[in-house]
Amino acid sequence: MVRDGSVKPPVQWPPHSNQLVKKSIALHVIEEGISPDAAEDFRAQAVKAYSESGLFSSVVTMGEPMDLQADITVLGKGGDGLSWSGAISALTLTMIPGVVSQELIANTTYRDRQQNVIGTIEKNERLGFWIQFFLLFAMPFVDGPNTIMNETQYDMHRVTIEEAHSKGFF
C-alpha cells in the first residue's frame, strides 16, 4: 500500500498553545463506505491525536456534553470495481502487477456546547494497493497495509487539529 502524500504530517506536534484554560471535546465518528473494523481504527486514531495534541482538558467519544464537539465523517471511496490493471492482475493470478486505489475522506465539523457550528475542515488522501505475487516476498521488510492506514488516519487527524487551531476554532 502507498499513499499519495496529499496529507503531510504537521511540522510541529503537538501544536504550540498559549491557552491557559483548556476546553473539553467530544468526538463523534460517523463512517460511510468503510468496514466496522476500519471505523474503530479511525476512532482510535482520532482519540490518540486529540489526546496527544495537548489542546484539550479531556477527550471523550460519548457521554455528557462537552465544551466542543467534533463530528468526524469518514468516507471511503474506492474505484468502481477493479481498475483495468487490477483486473489483468487478477486474471493472471497476480503474476502481472496491478493497482487498486481508494480515497479516504475525513470531514470534521466543530460545534460549541450549544451545537452551533464553529467550522468545518475536510482532508483526503488517496491510497494505492499494489497487487503482485512476487511482492509477497518483500512484504516482511516493509510496513503492511494496516500500519500505513493507521498512519494515514493519524496524520489526517493531526493536520485537521493543526488547521482548526490555527483558524481559532479552539
N, C-alpha and C positions, 0 to 999 in steps of 0.2 A: 504494500500500500504506500502511496506517495501523496503528499499534499501539494496544492498549487502555490501556497505561500502568500495568499492574499491577506491572511491574518498573521501579523508578526507579533511575537511576544513583546510586552511592554519593555521599554528601556530600563525604567526604574520600577522595581517591585519589591515590597509594597509601595504604593504611591505616597508621596510626602503629603502630610496633612497638618494644618495649623488648628484643627478643631480641638477645642477644649472639652466640649460636651459631644459625645458620640451618640448617634441615633441607633435604634434597633431596626432590623429589617426582617421581613418575612418573605421567603422565596416560594413562588408557586410555579411549578414547571408543568407545562402543557405539551404533550407530544402528539405530533401528527406525522404519520408516514414512517415511524421508526418502531422497532420492536420494544416490548416492555423492558427487556434487559438493557437495551441501549438507553432507554429513557431513565432507568435507575442510575446508570453510569453518568448520564448528563446531569442528573440531580445531585449526585455525589460530587462531581467536579464543580458544580455551582456552589455548593456549601463550602467546599475546600477553598475556592477562590475568594468568596466573600468573607470567610473567616480569616484567611491569611492577609487580606488587604489591610487590616488594622483600622478600617474606617468606621466600623460599627461596634456598638456595645454588645450586641448579641445577634446571632443569625439563626433563624428557625425556619422550618419548612411547613409547619402547621401550628395551629393554636390561636391564642389570643391576638387581637390586633396590635400591630407594632407601629412605630413612628413612620416607617416606609414599607412599601410592598413592591416587590419586583415580580411581575408576571412574565415569565420566560416561555415563549412559544418556540418549540423546536420542530423544525420541518426537515425531513429527509427526502430529498428529491433524487431519485435515480433515473437513469435513462429509461426510455420506454422499451423494456426488454433488453436483450443483449445488443451491444454495438456490433457492427459488422466484423470487427477484429475478434470480439468475444465469441461470436457465432462460429467463425472459422476455427478459433482455438478449441471450442467445444467439439466441433465436427472431427478435428484431428486428434482428439483425446489429449489436448493441451501440448502437443508436440510443437505446434506453431504458436508463438506467444500472442496473447490478446490482452486488451484492457477494457475494463468496465468502470464507468465513472459514477459518482454520487455527489450531490451537493448537499451540504449541511448548512441550514439557515437557523440562526438564533435571533429572534425578535424580542427585545426586552422593553417592557413598559413599566416605568416607575410611577408609583402613586403615593400620595401622602395618607395620613391617618383617616382623612375624610373621603378617601377614594378619588380625589382629584388627580388627573394625570399631570405629572411633572414633566415627563418627556419620554421619548421612545428612541431606542438605538437598535439598529439591525446590523448583524455581521454574518458573512457567509464564507464558506471555504469549500473548495472542490477537492474531492479525494478520488484518486485513481487506483484501481485494483489490478495489478498485473497478474495474468494467469499464464503459467507455463510449467510444464513438468520439470524441467531442469532447474527452475528456481527453488524447488523443494530442497535441493542440496545446499543452497545459500541461506535459507531461512534461519538456521540456528545461529547465524552470525549477525543478524540484523533485528531491529525491533519488529515485532509482529503487528498485525492489524489492530489488535486491541490496544496496544501501547500507543500507537500512532493516533488512534481515535480518541483515547483519553487525553493525550497531549493537545490535540486539536480542540477538544471541548474546553479544556482548562484555559488554553490561550484565548479562545473566544470570550470566555467569561472575564478574564483579566483585562483584555482590551476594552470590553464593554464597561467595566468598572472604571478604568482609567479615563475613558471618554466622558462618562457620566459625571465623574468627579471634576474633570476639567471644565465641563459645562455648568457646574454649580448645582447639579440635581440633588447632591447631598454633601 
